[in-house]
Amino acid sequence: MVVIANQTNRGPGLVDSGTQNLATVLGSAPQPGTVYIGTFILDAADRDDPTLGFDQTTLSIDGAVVWGPIDLTGGRTDRNGNPVSPSFAWGYGGAGATTCRITVNLSRRVRLGLDVSTAPMVR
């Protein structure tokens, strides 16, 4: 995982990562057939709070919105019941993307950072 926006006090309101060059952020250009994963970096209390809203969350790849806008909340758990930060993913079978951008509208002020990572698509 690679931090594209350090954890700091943000919101309420729109948080925008700005357009990020993926080759710079990830250390190398993404390969064709890549899954792009965005994750919110939160303090544990905020991560575990189901009343915290991440409204109109979007992921843009190469200038086009490819995921969202979708509302997310805190208080998520994995299949084993362990707390996890809200995250989202989008798989792209074409050529590796060059830029990404994440936007979210926060329901209140929290310490928030943004992370992006990639994984190969399973075929």
N, C-alpha and C positions, 0 to 999 in steps of 0.2 A: 504494500500500500504506500501511496505517496501523498503527502499533505499538499493540497493546492491552496488552502487558506488556513493559516494557523488559528488555533483555538483562542478566541478572544470574546469579550462581551459584544453581542450583536442583537439588533432588533429592539422592540417589536417592529415588524414590517419587513420589507424586501431585503434579502441578502443575495448578492450576486457575486459569483467567483470571478467574473470577467472571463474573457476568452483566453484559454490556456493552450499553449503549444504542447501537444502530447509528447512529441519526441524529446522536448526539453524537460517536461515534468517527469516522464517515465524513464528517461535516460537513453531511450532508443525508440525509433518509430514503431508503432503497433503493426503487427503482421495482419495479412488478410485473415478473415474468419476469427475475429476477436470479440470477446464479451467485455463491455465497459461497465465498471462497477463503481457507483458513488456511495459513500458512507459518511454519515454525520459523526463528527467527533464531539462527544459530550461528556460532562461530568456525570458520574454515576447517578446522582439524584435526579438530574434532568432526563437522562437516558431511561430511567425506570418510571417516569411520571406519565401515566396514560392521558393526563389532561393537557400535556404540551403538544400543540399543533404545529405541524410543518406543512402549511397549506400551499397549494399550487406549486408543488415541487416539480421542476423540469430538468431534463438532461438534454443538452443540445450537442450534436456532433457535426462538425464542419458547417456550422451555422444553421442547421435545421433541428427543430425540436423533435427528438426521436422517442422520448419517454416523458409521459405526463402531458399536461399538468394533472397531478394526483395529490390528494391530501394524505399525509402520513401522521402518525402520532408516536409519542414515546410509549414506554411500557411494553415493548415487544420482547418476546422470548423465542429461543430456538426450540427445536423439537424435543430437547431434553429439559426444557424449563429454565434454561440459563438466560439472564438478561442480555440483550443485544441492542446495539445502536440501529436506528432506522437506516436502511440502505435500499438500493435499487440497482437494477442491472438491465442492460440492453445488448443483445447479440447482433453483430453485423457481419454478414458473410462476404461482403465486398472487400475492396482494397482497404488497407489500414487507414484509419482516420488521421487527420492532422491536428484538429483542435477539438476542445470540449469546453462546455460552460454549464454550470449548475446554478439554478436560481431557486429560492424558497422564500415564502412569506411566513415569518415567525409570529406565533400568537402572543408571545411575550419576550422579554429580554432574557437571554441565556448566554452562557459561554459555549460558543459553537465554532467548530472548525470543519473543513471539508476535505475529504480524501477521495482520490480516484485510483483505481487499479484496473488491471486487465487480466483476462484468462483466455486460453484458447477455447474455441467452441468445440463441444463434443459432437462428433459426427457419427 
